[in-house]
């Protein structure tokens, strides 16, 4: 192996160790791989930038935080039944012939499984699982957004993706968010926020699809206030005071029975 291959293999093993164990110590990694602590910290910085983990004092963890919200597999299993209920409700908003923008969220990924029932549709997305899901569906004209691929999010993000979005105009955008705090949506990476803002600018109608647990979470990067969305689709597990605040924000709300 050359030096690049050795580095990438080491980072793969570090990533697997963190995902399987939940936490790793930087000093133990340095000893295990026979490298310096500085090298380990560079590895952890790279893996954090890709969304695989978050650095903490002394090592790295996969526990969610304001800067890290878990891997795709973890998010797919979290609140899965409620996300399915939200997807069913959001699908009723689809009109055959529309051009639909879809973000990389797992909630909206579940929504894409219902697109074929509302074909024909033109679908624009940066989500690789959504692209795979829709690629062979009859009646779906698929436009895949390129850019930098982020493995932990299984999606394309960043400046080039945002620029790609701006080349299109959609009838409706479906997106979700990592956290809602004090009437504002937040995310854990600036690249995600960059792309979703471009999506919001490129759609005639914006629909936020979000389960009630997001109102108890935190994110680092502000996306938009709730009243920037034309409709918020949320389950009825949302506490009463949060629901009142949501409606008082001026946002239209579709309340869905949660599972």
Backbone as a ProteinNet text record, in pm:
[ID]
protein_1_A
[PRIMARY]
XXXXXXXXXXXXXXXXXXXXXXXXXXXXXXXXXXXXXXXXXXXXXXXXXXXXXXXXXXXXXXXXXXXXXXXXXXXXXXXXXXXXXXXXXXXXXXXXXXXXXXXXXXXXXXXXXXXXXXXXXXXXXXXXXXXXXXXXXXXXXXXXXXXXXXXXXXXXXXXXXXXXXXXXXXXXXXXXXXXXXXXXXXXXXXXXXXXXXXXXXXXXXXXXXXXXXXXXXXXXXXXXXXXXXXXXXXXXXXXXXXXXXXXXXXXXXXXXXXX
[TERTIARY]
82.9	0	87.2	41.2	111.4	58.8	114.2	79.4	-68.1	-122.3	-264	-352.6	-320.8	-399.7	-392.5	-273.4	-256.1	-340.3	-336.8	-415.3	-563.8	-613.3	-756.3	-800.1	-713.1	-746.1	-752.5	-659.4	-660.2	-787.6	-825	-946.3	-1071.1	-1072	-1185.9	-1197.1	-1083.6	-1084.7	-1124.7	-1079.7	-1119.4	-1269.6	-1320.1	-1464.1	-1544.3	-1502.3	-1573.4	-1566.6	-1452.5	-1436.6	-1528.9	-1540.9	-1628.1	-1774.5	-1813.1	-1952.5	-1992.1	-1903.5	-1936.7	-1928.7	-1832.3	-1813.1	-1876.7	-1910.1	-1970.7	-1871.6	-1749.5	-1646.7	-1509.7	-1410.8	-1272	-1182	-1072.4	-974.7	-865.1	-828.3	-725	-592	-559.1	-431.9	-426	-539.6	-543.7	-532.1	-590.5	-578.8	-434.4	-367.8	-228	-142.5	-167.6	-91.8	-125	-252.8	-296.2	-234.6	-229.6	-181.7	-35.8	25.1	166	191.2	101.3	115.9	109.7	137.6	136.4	-6.2	-21.1	-151	-196.1	-102.2	-136.2	-197.8	-140.3	-194.4	-335.1	-357.2	-490.8	-590.2	-549.7	-641.1	-672.5	-576.1	-605	-706.3	-689.7	-785.1	-924.9	-934	-1063.9	-1126.5	-1043	-1094.8	-1155.5	-1086.6	-1135.1	-1265.5	-1273.1	-1393.9	-1510.2	-1480.5	-1585.5	-1639	-1551.1	-1592.7	-1683.4	-1662.5	-1745.7	-1876.5	-1889.6	-2013.5	-2019.2	-1905.5	-1906	-1908.3	-1854.7	-1838.4	-1824.2	-1814.1	-1778.9	-1664.4	-1572.4	-1459.7	-1502.7	-1453.7	-1474.7	-1339.6	-1335.9	-1209.9	-1157.3	-1039.1	-975.2	-1003.5	-1096.3	-1127.3	-1240.3	-1327.3	-1439.5	-1556	-1677.3	-1798.1	-1897.9	-1996.5	-2106.7	-2234.2	-2228.9	-2347.7	-2390.6	-2519.8	-2565.2	-2534.4	-2514.1	-2490.4	-2535.2	-2507.2	-2541.9	-2461.8	-2350.4	-2266.5	-2270	-2339.8	-2343.6	-2476.1	-2548.8	-2681	-2696.5	-2586.1	-2593	-2583	-2550.1	-2535.3	-2671.5	-2670.3	-2795.2	-2870.6	-2799.3	-2864.4	-2931.1	-2866.3	-2925.1	-3050.3	-3043.8	-3157.1	-3273.7	-3245.7	-3352.9	-3438	-3375.9	-3449.7	-3513.9	-3466.5	-3521.2	-3658	-3759.9	-3896.4	-3949	-3913.1	-3944.8	-4095.1	-4174.9	-4319.3	-4382.8	-4336.6	-4388	-4346.9	-4223	-4177.6	-4259.4	-4298.5	-4383.3	-4519.5	-4574.7	-4703.6	-4691.6	-4582.3	-4560.3	-4545.3	-4476.5	-4457.9	-4592.5	-4677.9	-4810.9	-4889.8	-4883.2	-4957	-4900.2	-4768.8	-4705.8	-4734.4	-4746.1	-4771.8	-4906.4	-4999.8	-5131	-5120.8	-5009.2	-4990	-4939.7	-4896.1	-4839.7	-4947.4	-4912.4	-5001.7	-4927.8	-4984.9	-4917.9	-4878	-4757.3	-4705.6	-4614.8	-4609.1	-4525.1	-4376.3	-4296.9	-4152.9	-4127.9	-4066.4	-4055.1	-3908.1	-3870.9	-3738.7	-3745.8	-3646.2	-3643.5	-3504.4	-3496.4	-3365.7	-3313.2	-3204.5	-3138.2	-3185.2	-3292.6	-3338.9	-3398.4	-3391.9	-3450.3	-3602.7	-3659.1	-3804.4	-3852.1	-3784.2	-3824.3	-3785	-3685.6	-3654.5	-3774.1	-3839.4	-3960.6	-4071	-4076.4	-4175.5	-4151.7	-4025.2	-3996.2	-4049.6	-4067.4	-4121.8	-4268.4	-4331.2	-4471.4	-4488.5	-4377.8	-4385.8	-4448.7	-4419.7	-4470.1	-4623.2	-4687	-4833.7	-4891.8	-4805.8	-4852.6	-4787.3	-4730.6	-4664.4	-4767.8	-4722.1	-4581.1	-4530.8	-4406	-4339.2	-4196.6	-4147.9	-4005.1	-3946.9	-3846.6	-3791.3	-3644.3	-3609.5	-3472.7	-3424.6	-3310.5	-3263.4	-3111.9	-3057.1	-2915.6	-2892.9	-2999.1	-2992.3	-2963.6	-2852.2	-2819	-2920.7	-2968.8	-3073.3	-3200.7	-3236.7	-3355.5	-3333.2	-3213.1	-3179.6	-3191.3	-3138.2	-3144.5	-3288.6	-3367.6	-3508.3	-3588.2	-3562.7	-3645.6	-3594.4	-3470.1	-3404.9	-3483.4	-3550.4	-3619.6	-3770.9	-3820	-3964.7	-4028.6	-4128.6	-4196.5	-4271.5	-4264.9	-4336.4	-4258.3	-4136.5	-4052.7	-3937.1	-3933.1	-3819.8	-3723.8	-3606	-3515.3	-3398.3	-3373.9	-3257.4	-3174.1	-3051.8	-2963.4	-2868.5	-2863.3	-2775.1	-2637	-2534.3	-2398	-2334.9	-2203.9	-2130.8	-2039.1	-2001.1	-1914.2	-1997	-1954.9	-2029.2	-1986.4	-2085.5	-2061.8	-2111.8	-2020.9	-2063.2	-2157.7	-2132.2	-2214.5	-2358.2	-2377.6	-2511.3	-2568.4	-2481.8	-2520.6	-2585.2	-2520.3	-2577.8	-2467.2	-2503.9	-2412.9	-2444	-2340.2	-2360.1	-2250.4	-2267	-2164.7	-2197.8	-2099.2	-2117.6	-2163.4	-2100.9	-2135.7	-2278.1	-2320.4	-2458.3	-2556.5	-2525.2	-2611.7	-2622.6	-2510.7	-2512.6	-2597.3	-2590	-2670.6	-2819.1	-2858	-2998.5	-3051.4	-2971.3	-3016.1	-3040	-3002.1	-3028.1	-3171.2	-3247.4	-3381.7	-3484.8	-3610.5	-3723.8	-3825.6	-3860.1	-3951.9	-4086.1	-4189.8	-4322	-4328.2	-4263.9	-4271.6	-4141.9	-4102.8	-3987.3	-4032.6	-3988.2	-4007.7	-3871.3	-3863.6	-3737.7	-3766.1	-3664	-3674.9	-3558.9	-3547.5	-3444.7	-3396.3	-3276.5	-3218.9	-3282.3	-3309.2	-3358.5	-3442.2	-3537.6	-3616.5	-3606.6	-3550.7	-3532.2	-3579.8	-3670.2	-3721.7	-3771.4	-3845	-3907	-3815.3	-3696.7	-3600.4	-3544.1	-3521.9	-3464.9	-3312.8	-3251	-3105.6	-3055.7	-2928.9	-2863.4	-2724.8	-2663.8	-2534.9	-2416.1	-2438.3	-2325.7	-2358.9	-2260	-2285.4	-2315.7	-2259	-2284	-2431.6	-2491	-2633.6	-2718.2	-2689.4	-2763.8	-2751.8	-2632.8	-2607.4	-2697.4	-2708.2	-2788.9	-2937.7	-2981.5	-3124.5	-3172.7	-3088.7	-3127.8	-3144.9	-3055.1	-3066.9	-3195.2	-3229.4	-3353	-3474.9	-3474.2	-3587	-3603.8	-3493	-3497.5	-3548.5	-3536.3	-3567	-3703.8	-3784.3	-3915.6	-4026.8	-4136.8	-4251.9	-4322.1	-4315.8	-4377.8	-4282	-4268.4	-4177.6	-4256.2	-4230.2	-4300.7	-4197.1	-4204.5	-4117.7	-4187.6	-4123	-4179.5	-4092.4	-4147.9	-4063.7	-4139.2	-4072.7	-4137.4	-4114.4	-4196.4	-4197.2	-4067.7	-3988	-3864	-3762.4	-3775.4	-3680.7	-3692.3	-3807.2	-3827.5	-3756.9	-3697.6	-3622.2	-3473.2	-3432.6	-3292	-3227.3	-3097	-3023.8	-2936	-2914.7	-2824.1	-2738.2	-2629.9	-2535.1	-2562.1	-2605.9	-2616.6	-2763.3	-2801.2	-2939.5	-2973.7	-3089.5	-3139	-3239.6	-3352.9	-3459.7	-3561.3	-3635.1	-3745.4	-3861.4	-3945.7	-4057.7	-4153.9	-4167.5	-4260.6	-4207	-4084.5	-4031.2	-4087.2	-4155	-4211.6	-4360.3	-4407.5	-4548.9	-4634.9	-4578.6	-4652.6	-4555.4	-4595.1	-4518.2	-4603	-4551.8	-4619.1	-4552.2	-4626.7	-4570.4	-4669.8	-4617.9	-4707.3	-4762.4	-4872	-4940.2	-4875	-4755	-4677.2	-4613.1	-4625.6	-4569.3	-4641.3	-4567.7	-4632.1	-4719.5	-4826.7	-4923.6	-4863.4	-4769.6	-4711.1	-4626.4	-4559.5	-4481.3	-4573.7	-4687.1	-4782.1	-4842	-4874.6	-4928.8	-4825.7	-4702.9	-4596.8	-4576.6	-4586.5	-4571.1	-4679.9	-4803.5	-4914.2	-4906.4	-4860.5	-4847.2	-4736.2	-4643.7	-4533.9	-4584.4	-4705.6	-4762.5	-4755.4	-4691.4	-4679.2	-4810.4	-4848.8	-4960.3	-4914.1	-5001.8	-4964	-5058	-4999.5	-5074.9	-5038	-5132	-5106.5	-5141.3	-5046.3	-5060.9	-5060.5	-5155.8	-5151.2	-5020.7	-4945	-4816.2	-4837	-4740.1	-4749.6	-4665.6
-120	0	126.1	231.1	357.7	432.1	549.4	621.8	661.2	696.7	734.4	616.2	499.9	379.3	342.1	353.4	321.6	415.6	545.9	644.4	615.4	588	563.4	434.7	332	207.5	231.4	310.8	342.8	419.6	515.5	593	506.8	412.4	319.9	239	189.5	110.6	196.3	321.2	411.7	435.1	461.4	484.3	364.5	244.7	123.6	103.2	137.8	122.2	216.7	340.2	437	397.4	357.8	320.4	198.6	100.4	-21.7	-3.6	79	94.8	217.6	315.9	438.4	544.1	501.2	595.1	530.7	609	562.4	671.2	628.1	722.4	746.4	871.8	907	840.8	834.4	774.7	626.4	557.5	414.8	392.6	482.2	472.5	493.8	590.6	616.7	494.3	430.4	310.4	194.6	177.4	67.3	74.9	194.5	208.8	252.1	276	313.9	447.1	543.4	677.9	779.4	904	1009	1051.9	1115.7	1170.9	1275.9	1353.2	1454.3	1390	1275.7	1204.2	1154.8	1101.6	1054.7	1170.2	1285.9	1401	1447.7	1438.3	1471.2	1372.4	1245.1	1143.5	1173.2	1204.9	1233.1	1359.4	1459.1	1581	1549.3	1465.4	1428.6	1351.2	1257.2	1176.1	1258.3	1356.5	1445.1	1531.4	1579.2	1661.5	1584.1	1452.9	1368.2	1329.8	1361.6	1332.8	1198.5	1128.5	994.6	996.4	1099.7	1102.8	1247	1265.2	1397.1	1382.4	1474.6	1474.4	1527.8	1462.6	1509.4	1508.2	1559.1	1561.6	1419.4	1393.5	1263.3	1161.5	1191.3	1091.1	1132.8	1036.4	1063	973.3	1018	944.9	952.7	862.7	869.5	920.6	959.1	1010.5	1141.6	1158.1	1281	1404.6	1516.2	1644.5	1753.7	1877	1989.6	1988.4	1913.7	1908.7	1773.5	1676.6	1542.3	1478	1428.3	1374.2	1227.7	1155	1011.7	973.4	846.2	795.8	776	750.6	728.3	608.6	498.9	379	406.4	485.8	520.5	605.5	700.2	788.9	717.1	615.3	539.7	464.5	417.7	341.5	430.4	554.6	645.4	697.9	676.3	724	676.5	553.6	504.8	503.1	455.6	445.7	584.7	677.1	813.7	878.5	854.5	908.9	852.2	725.6	666.2	735	765	834.7	974.4	1042.5	1175.4	1168.4	1064.6	1047.4	1024.1	942.7	918.5	1049.5	1129.4	1256.1	1352.7	1362.7	1453.8	1412.7	1282.9	1233.1	1280.9	1311.4	1360	1498.7	1565.5	1699.2	1694.6	1577	1563.2	1572.4	1636.5	1648.9	1597.3	1500.2	1450.8	1564.1	1554.2	1656.7	1756.5	1755.1	1849.9	1820	1924.6	1909.9	1922.3	1819	1806.8	1803.6	1890.3	1888.3	1809.4	1725.4	1644.2	1651.2	1673.1	1681.5	1542.5	1538.9	1411.7	1351.3	1402.5	1352.2	1212.9	1136	1001.8	1009.5	1114.9	1131.8	1146.9	1231.1	1250.5	1133.2	1056.4	933	838.8	829.5	747.1	800.2	931.4	992.7	952.2	940.9	908.2	771.2	682.8	550.3	558	672.5	690.9	772.3	814.9	901.4	831.6	704.9	633.5	633.3	638.8	639.6	773.4	873.1	1006.3	1052.3	957.9	988.7	1037.2	1113.9	1147.9	1262.5	1251.5	1355.8	1372.6	1494.5	1519.8	1542.5	1464.7	1470.2	1512.8	1612	1661.6	1636.2	1569.4	1537.6	1521.9	1541.5	1518.1	1392	1320.4	1200.3	1077.4	1009.7	890.6	778.4	748.4	646	681.1	809.9	850.1	831.5	864.9	844.9	697.7	611.1	466.9	417.8	469.9	429.7	467	585.7	639.6	611.3	562	549.5	466	362	272	277.8	379	390.4	447.5	379.2	433.6	561.4	656.5	782	884.6	849.6	943	989.3	1119.6	1178.7	1230	1169.9	1192.9	1282.8	1385.1	1472.7	1461.3	1409.4	1390.2	1508	1566	1679.2	1629	1679.3	1638.2	1725.2	1711.8	1786	1693.9	1733.5	1652.1	1548.3	1422.5	1315	1302.4	1303.4	1285.7	1147.1	1051.3	912.7	897.8	969.1	951.6	996.9	1093.7	1141.1	1070.5	997.7	929.4	1027.9	1144.6	1251.4	1341.7	1421.5	1519.9	1656	1725.6	1852.4	1951.6	2073	2174.4	2274	2357.1	2468.5	2423.1	2318.3	2274.5	2220	2153	2102.4	2218.7	2317.8	2435.8	2508.1	2519.7	2581.7	2501.3	2368.3	2282	2303.7	2319.3	2340.8	2466.3	2569.9	2700.4	2699.9	2591.8	2580.3	2536.2	2506.3	2451.8	2534.8	2513.5	2572.3	2461.7	2438.8	2330.1	2385.4	2303.5	2341.5	2331.4	2228.7	2205.6	2143	2179.2	2121.6	2052.4	1928.7	1857.9	1844.2	1889.2	1877	1858	1811.5	1798.2	1873.8	1861.4	1935	1854.1	1882.9	1812.5	1855.4	1984.8	2037.9	2162.6	2185.4	2308.3	2368	2487.5	2554.2	2698.5	2736.5	2873.9	2920.6	2832.6	2870	2876.8	2816.5	2819.7	2679.9	2644.9	2515.2	2521.8	2413.6	2406.6	2275.1	2278.1	2157.9	2145.3	2029.7	1999.9	2025.8	2062.1	2091.2	2211.8	2297.1	2413.6	2373	2260.6	2214.8	2179.7	2115.9	2082	2208.8	2303.9	2429.3	2502.8	2501.5	2568.6	2513.2	2381.6	2317.9	2339.5	2327.3	2340.2	2483.4	2580.5	2718.6	2739.4	2682.7	2692.7	2625	2511.6	2441.6	2528.2	2593	2678.4	2794.7	2848.1	2958.1	2913.1	2782.9	2731.6	2666.9	2674	2609.7	2710.8	2691.9	2780.5	2758.7	2634	2600.5	2515.3	2546.3	2469.7	2400.7	2270.2	2189.8	2127	2162.1	2104	1983	1866.9	1742.9	1701.2	1703.6	1689.7	1617.9	1522.9	1456.3	1536.4	1510.2	1594.9	1590.3	1483.7	1474.5	1580.7	1632.5	1734	1864.3	1883.7	2005.1	1998.8	1882.3	1867	1851.5	1868.8	1852	1986.7	1982.5	2105.1	2087.6	2197	2198.6	2323.7	2323.2	2434	2544.2	2504.7	2600.2	2630.4	2758.2	2798.2	2786.1	2729.2	2718.2	2827.8	2827.1	2923.3	2920.7	3030.7	3029.7	2947.1	2899.3	2814.9	2887.3	3018.4	3090.1	3110.5	3060.6	3066.2	2953.5	2856.9	2743	2766.1	2719.6	2734.6	2639.3	2525.5	2426.2	2345.9	2317.6	2229.3	2105.7	1989.6	1861.9	1799.3	1784.3	1735.5	1639.8	1546.3	1451.1	1509.3	1449.3	1503.5	1463.1	1408.6	1388.4	1517.4	1622.7	1751.6	1807.6	1846.6	1904	2023.4	2041.7	2146.4	2284.3	2317.3	2451.7	2473.8	2364.9	2375.6	2392.6	2321.7	2333.3	2473.7	2528.3	2665	2764.8	2748	2838.5	2826.3	2702.9	2679	2751.8	2740	2806.3	2958.4	3005.6	3149.1	3210.1	3124.9	3173.9	3218	3176.9	3211.7	3099.4	2987.5	2873.9	2795.9	2752.3	2659.6	2521.8	2449.2	2322.5	2211.2	2097.8	1974.5	1880.8	1850.1	1766.4	1621.3	1533.2	1392.6	1303.4	1209.2	1116.1	1037	1037.6	967.4	822.4	740	596.3	558.3
0	0	0	-70.1	-59.3	63.4	91.2	213.5	217.4	101.1	96.5	129.5	72.9	100.7	248.1	306.5	448.4	534.4	500	575.4	565.5	444.3	426.1	494.9	493.1	563.1	713.8	765	909	945.3	864.3	892.3	885.1	792.7	785.5	914.2	963.1	1086.5	1207.4	1209.4	1317.9	1314.2	1195.1	1179.1	1227.2	1188.1	1228.1	1379.1	1439.1	1583.4	1659.9	1611.2	1678.1	1662.7	1541.7	1516.6	1599.6	1609.6	1683.2	1834	1879.9	2024	2084	2002.2	2052.4	2095.6	2133.2	2176.9	2161.1	2119.4	2114.2	2172.5	2236.1	2289.3	2186.8	2171.4	2075	2110	2237.9	2279.8	2245.6	2260	2226.7	2076.9	1998.7	1853.3	1809.2	1870.7	1836.9	1865.1	1979.4	2014.8	1921.4	1890.6	1805.2	1666.1	1609.3	1471.4	1462	1576	1573.8	1509.1	1534.8	1478.7	1592.4	1561.5	1663.1	1694.9	1811.2	1847.4	1746.3	1692.8	1592.9	1469.4	1429	1313.4	1342.4	1461.8	1500	1497.7	1549.1	1549.8	1407.7	1317.6	1177.8	1120	1153.9	1108.2	1162.4	1290.5	1351.2	1293.7	1264.3	1200.8	1064	987.4	854.2	863.2	956.6	972.1	1025.4	1111.7	1160.1	1045.7	959.9	846.4	751.8	742.5	657	725.1	854.2	925.4	993.8	1005.6	1064.9	1216.8	1278.3	1423.1	1469	1600.5	1651.7	1750.8	1742.1	1834.3	1970.8	2074.7	2210.7	2281.1	2400.5	2474.1	2492.8	2441.3	2459.5	2352.3	2259.2	2157	2065.8	2033.7	1943	1979.8	1943.2	1977.3	1862.4	1864.6	1768.2	1833.4	1960.9	2026.6	1962.7	1934.2	1869.4	1953.1	1884.4	1950.7	1856.4	1895.1	1807.6	1679.3	1675.5	1556.4	1486.4	1542.9	1484.2	1520	1422.2	1452.1	1417.8	1408	1385.9	1240	1217.2	1081.2	1015.3	885.3	812.2	869.4	898	950.5	1084.4	1170.8	1299.4	1280.7	1188	1166.3	1098.8	1019.3	954.2	1055.8	1163.7	1264.2	1370.3	1382.6	1482.9	1440.9	1524	1498.2	1362.9	1323.8	1189.1	1161.1	1254.5	1230	1218.6	1299.7	1291.5	1160	1117.5	989.4	874.1	883.1	779.5	776.6	893.9	900	840.4	869.3	812.2	660.5	612.5	468.1	398.7	460.1	401.6	391.3	496.8	496.5	392.6	387.4	291.4	148.3	123.2	-12.6	-66.2	22.6	-22.8	-85.7	-66.2	-122.9	-266.4	-311.3	-445.8	-553	-662.8	-777.8	-901	-974.5	-1094.5	-1188	-1241.6	-1330.9	-1263	-1130.2	-1058.2	-1072.6	-1052	-1032.2	-883	-824.6	-679.4	-638.4	-546.1	-484.8	-354.9	-329.3	-207.6	-147.5	-16.7	48.3	83.3	161.8	194.1	325.4	385.7	514.8	501.9	610.8	609.8	608.1	666.8	662.6	518.8	441.3	302.1	214.1	255.3	182.6	186.8	301.4	310.7	220.7	205.8	116.7	-28.4	-70.7	-210.6	-250.4	-153.1	-183.4	-227.2	-210	-246.9	-375.2	-433.7	-551.5	-671.7	-690.7	-808	-813.1	-695.9	-690.7	-737.7	-754.3	-793.7	-924.3	-997.2	-1124.5	-1227.2	-1326.1	-1353	-1264.7	-1223.1	-1145.9	-1197.3	-1191.7	-1210.3	-1072.3	-1035	-899.1	-905.1	-823.9	-812.9	-671	-654.3	-519.3	-514.1	-393.1	-366.6	-284.2	-254.7	-171.3	-256.4	-229.7	-306.9	-287.9	-165.9	-151.9	-228.1	-230.8	-306.4	-455.8	-502.6	-643.5	-679.8	-594.3	-617.9	-617	-524.7	-513.4	-637.4	-691.2	-798.5	-938.9	-948.9	-1079.7	-1179.5	-1133.8	-1226	-1211.8	-1142.3	-1125	-1251.2	-1306.3	-1423.8	-1387.9	-1477.7	-1454.6	-1376.4	-1331.9	-1257.5	-1345.4	-1371.1	-1441.9	-1335.4	-1326.2	-1214.3	-1252.5	-1169.9	-1185.3	-1058.4	-1071.1	-956.1	-943.6	-824.9	-798.3	-758.8	-824.7	-793.9	-687.3	-672.5	-571	-494.9	-375.5	-291.7	-218.7	-228.6	-163.1	-17.2	71.9	215.2	254.5	275.8	302.1	420.9	530.6	650	627.4	536.6	504.7	381.7	309.9	186.6	89.7	75.8	-5.2	-57.7	-157.4	-215.6	-154.7	-109.8	-39.9	-75.9	-24.2	-42.3	-151.9	-183.6	-277.7	-414.8	-470.5	-606	-611.2	-504.3	-498.9	-492.9	-410.8	-400.6	-534.6	-604.8	-737.3	-834.8	-824	-911.9	-888.4	-762.9	-729.1	-797.6	-799.7	-851	-1001.9	-1067.8	-1211.7	-1240.4	-1135.8	-1153.3	-1076.7	-1115.3	-1043.4	-1019.9	-894	-858.2	-811.8	-828.2	-778.5	-627.1	-572	-427.9	-378.5	-257.8	-190.6	-63.2	-44.2	81.5	148.4	273	345.7	493.7	565.2	709.7	773.6	904.7	977.5	1096.4	1142.6	1256.7	1387.4	1400.4	1527.3	1503.4	1595	1595.1	1735	1743.6	1871.9	1862	1952.6	1956.7	1820.7	1752.9	1626.5	1507.7	1518.3	1408.6	1386.2	1259.1	1223.5	1222.4	1270.5	1276	1217	1171.5	1122.6	1183.3	1157.5	1219.8	1129.9	1005.2	916.7	829.2	803	717.2	573.8	528	390.8	370.9	473.1	466.4	457.9	544.3	546.6	413.1	356.2	229.1	118.9	111.1	6.9	32.2	155.9	183.8	163.3	191.5	162.1	12.4	-66.5	-212.3	-259.9	-198.1	-233.5	-203.5	-86.7	-49.9	-147.2	-194.4	-290.3	-427	-455.3	-589.4	-599.7	-494.9	-495	-475.4	-546.5	-531.8	-398.4	-348.2	-219.5	-138.4	-9.6	75.4	186.2	203.2	303.5	396.3	523.5	624.9	685	678.6	732.1	849.7	970.1	1089.2	1201	1268	1380.5	1509	1609.3	1729.4	1809.5	1794.7	1873.1	1831.4	1708.4	1661.8	1741.5	1807.5	1885.5	2020.7	2051.6	2176.1	2148.6	2023.3	1985.7	1954.3	1936	1906.9	1783.5	1713.6	1599.3	1607.8	1535.9	1545.7	1443.1	1321.6	1211.4	1180.2	1189.1	1164.7	1016.7	988.3	850.8	820.2	891.5	863.3	976	995.9	1093.4	1039	1128.2	1086.6	993.2	1009.1	922.4	781.1	754.6	618.5	532.1	596.5	524.3	499.6	385.1	353.7	434.9	471.5	549	633.7	757.9	846.1	872.9	833.7	858.3	980.3	1088.5	1214.2	1280.2	1359.6	1425.5	1555.8	1603.4	1720.3	1852.6	1845.6	1967	2014.9	1937.3	1972.8	2095.9	2200.8	2320	2284.6	2361.5	2333.3	2323.6	2413.5	2410.7	2286.2	2239	2116.3	1996.5	1996.6	1886.3	1881.3	1997.9	2001.8	1950.1	1992.1	1945.8	1795.8	1744.5	1601.4	1524.2	1569.9	1500.9	1516	1630.1	1651.5	1566.8	1521.1	1436.4	1299	1266.7	1137.4	1036.4	1074.5	982.9	976.5	856.7	842.5	889.2	957.1	1019.3	974.2	933.6	912.5	1026.9	1113.6	1229.4	1196.5	1215.6	1175.5	1299.5	1313	1426.3	1422.8	1534.7	1535.9	1575.7	1535.1	1558.3	1679.6
[MASK]
+++++++++++++++++++++++++++++++++++++++++++++++++++++++++++++++++++++++++++++++++++++++++++++++++++++++++++++++++++++++++++++++++++++++++++++++++++++++++++++++++++++++++++++++++++++++++++++++++++++++++++++++++++++++++++++++++++++++++++++++++++++++++++++++++++

